[in-house]
Structure formats: structure tokens, C-alpha cells
Amino acid sequence: MPSPIERRIWIMKIVHERKKITMAELNEEFSRAFDDERRIPPTTFKRDLFEIGRSFNIYIEGVKQRQDSYYYMVNPDDFDEGSITRLMVDRISDTLQVNAVIRKGKELGSVDFGERIQLEDYPSGEKHLSSVLNAIKDNAVIRFSYQGFWDDEDEYVLLQPYFVKMALRRWYVVGLRTDTNEMDSFCLDRIQQLAQTRERFTFPSDFDVKKYFQYSYGALIEKDIQVEIVKIKVWEEQVKYLRSLPIHHSQKEIGSAPNYSIFQFKIRPTYDFKMEILSHGSSWEVLTPSWFRKDVASSFRMGYRLYYVDGREDKSEECKQMREILTSWIHAIKQYANGDTIIFVNNIANLREPQIGLIVNKQYYIVIGYNDMDKLYYGIRFEDYSCENNIAQTFDKLGLRDKLELTSNGWYGWHKVLVPTDIQLFITIIKEIIVSSV
């Protein structure tokens, strides 16, 4: 006899598949599925339907007729392929099937699976999952402290939990914040001190979960990023991989050749989507849009620097010469340092490259450096995005706007252009930045 949870999952699937089914047909299918001549007792079946509704929000009701009374699923759309309930049920079902195989092997004494079945680990955020699901069931506001991956301090949150979503091996709760009245997502493994409050809310009847995530990849919406038509050229064996396991529901194959195919997505090109592309290395090439292509290319370029610039280049004669040039630049720049206007930074991110680090007016972080790929280069970074206009105006004034390019991580760069004699031009840029940011 299957366990109660196995039986209830089976009931949901068979009723959904058959649309409507009599009790006699259900018992016949049950006997065939579990190789068990016993029937489901009426009291047990009644309790199963109650627990299915309470735990999964799937409601099965009976229609009494003189002949052939039957049962049907009231809300079949909530159990369709791709729905959150169906994904949860399928995951539970897969685990139960694995456990059943292991149990049967042990009973027969024929197979000791030991470590021969490996399951992927998930973060500890699952410890909050049951509490969040109970709050969703009760339409109860939850409160918790939250520290985002990029935040230094905890944030206190009151949330109307609408649904949960698993993405990229993490569980997220998505709902309406009571302080901003805006939708937001929170990773469960970053949540602390979660509690259900007495406050209740009404889940919007017109809220469409599928539509909400229609153009997203992962669990974060990032509405400040526009929906784009992204085209990617995929090479050789990776084509079969993408055909067999699409990464987004909008994926379409719009062209092919002997060695590659072109796939199209209607999606927000977010950080998570970019990380998916980067994970495939040179097998995937972004074609459009151009800004996203540059963004991905910039990440590859930074990765190239990380791996290519090592001790051999650092000890080269060319590198030694560049160190001498940069030292002379430091002396030249110091002439314009006034109090805290320009601060030199010794602790620079990539110590394997000859670099100068400057903080200008406590607002701009400037790096001047050398590597074997770009030769001399510089980058300007700012924490306050109101500074962006100042930099743009400075480059306009100097007729250098076409050289200004914002990379994925907020750096402005001028690559493959600087030469040792550009010191005066660069000092002019620094002086203009100082003036414009006062």
C-alpha cells in the first residue's frame, strides 16, 4: 500500500489526466498502478481530498448521479504542466519514486544503492519553505529580517506572500511589500526571524503568476531592464543541448547552418541571464541587441585579463617599462592633488597588473593600468549614479564622447587608445571631473 502522500499525488494526477472518473474506475486504476488488490476506503478517500485541498490548493469534488457518479478537478489550470503546484508535486513525486526503488531494493536484498543515487543539494532556505507555504495558504502577512547579497545591513520586511518559486537552486518568496506597495522577491536562505502575523490580505483574483514571470529568467524581475529580442548563435554540439532542454519558454530556433543555429528569446537580459550565457563560454555568441552583446563581451574581456595576466607578463621587459611610465604619471598627477581632492589607493583589485588607483573628490574611483591585451587603459567608477552626467559632460567638452563606454559592472573604460604621451590629456580629464563634481 502506498504512503498517504504517494496516494494523494497519484489521485491528483489521475483525476487531472482523466478529466472525470468514477470511484470504480479510480480503484481499478489504483490497483493497476500499485499492484494492490485493495481498494481505497471511502473514509480514506474523503480525507485524501480534504488534505489535497489544504496542502496543494487543488480541489476535487464529486457529482452524484443515479448511475456513474464521478469526480473531477475544480481548478485543473492550477495543475497544468508548468504551474507551480505541478512543479512542486512532480518534484515530490520524483523523490518518492527514488525512495521506493531504494526501499524495494533493500527489501529484496539484491541492491544496496548506497551512494549510487546522487541528488543535488539545495540551500538551507528550505527550512523556511513550510512556514511561507502556510502563510500563503492562510493569506497571512509575514515579517522577517533580510540581508541581500550586496547589502551590508539587514532590512526589516513586511510581505504579503503571493507564491514561491525555485530558480537557480534557490527558493524565493514573491509578494507585495506593505511599505512600498510594490512586488518584490526574497531568497529564502537570506531570511532570518521569519514569523506569520495576524494581519490578513486578499490575494488579487486577476493576478497571473505566469504572466508576471513571462519575460524573466530566474526569480528576479528587474523591471528597469527593458524586454528585448535577444538572438544568440549557438555552435555545434551545444545546439542539441539547447533543443532538448530550452532555457526559457520564449525560445525559438530561427535559423540553422551545418555548424551552428540561431536561437531567439523575448526576455529581459538580466544579470542571471547573462551568467547563463557566460557559463557556455565560446559556444554561445550574443548577436543582438548590441548593448547586451557589448555587456557580455566586456565580461569575457575581464575574465581574459584575470587568467592571462600572470607572473610571466608581470616580469616582462615591457611590463617593467610600463611600471616606470606609471610611476612618472603618479608624480605628474600629484602636482594637481589638493588636500582630499585626489587620494592615491595602494590596495587595487588586480595586483598582478601595474596599476594606479585614485579617488577623486571622494566620488570617483579611477584606475590606470597596463595588461598584455589592452596595453594602457583606464576605468572610472562611481557609486552615486548622479555622477554619470558629470562624466558624460566632461567627455563631451573634450570631444571624447565616442570613446565613452559603460561596462556591465559600472566602469567607464577607454580601451586600446592610451599611450604614454596621453598623460596630459588624462590629467585634463581628471581636472575637468574635479571641477564638474564640486
Salt bridges, closest charged atoms under 4 A:
GLU25 OE1 - ARG18 NH2 3.64
GLU28 OE2 - ARG32 NH2 3.23
GLU29 OE2 - ARG18 NH1 3.09
GLU29 OE1 - ARG32 NH1 3.18
ASP36 OD2 - ARG38 NH2 2.97
ASP48 OD2 - ARG7 NE 2.58
ASP48 OD1 - ARG8 NE 2.78
GLU51 OE1 - ARG54 NH2 3.11
ASP80 OD1 - HIS16 NE2 2.99
GLU81 OE2 - ARG86 NH2 3.00
ASP90 OD1 - LYS13 NZ 3.44
ASP90 OD1 - ARG86 NE 3.32
GLU120 OE2 - ARG169 NE 2.86
GLU126 OE2 - ARG91 NH2 3.14
ASP138 OD1 - LYS137 NZ 3.15
GLU155 OE2 - ARG177 NH2 2.64
ASP179 OD2 - ARG177 NH2 2.94
ASP184 OD2 - ARG177 NH1 3.45
ASP189 OD2 - ARG170 NH1 2.33
GLU253 OE2 - ARG243 NH2 2.77
GLU276 OE2 - HIS280 NE2 2.88
GLU285 OE2 - ARG293 NH1 3.02
ASP295 OD1 - LYS274 NZ 3.36
ASP310 OD2 - ARG312 NH2 2.95
ASP314 OD1 - ARG323 NH2 2.66
GLU318 OE2 - LYS375 NZ 3.48
ASP340 OD2 - LYS362 NZ 3.80
ASP374 OD2 - ARG305 NH2 2.21
ASP374 OD2 - HIS415 ND1 3.31
ASP396 OD2 - ARG401 NH1 2.93
GLU432 OE1 - LYS397 NZ 3.18
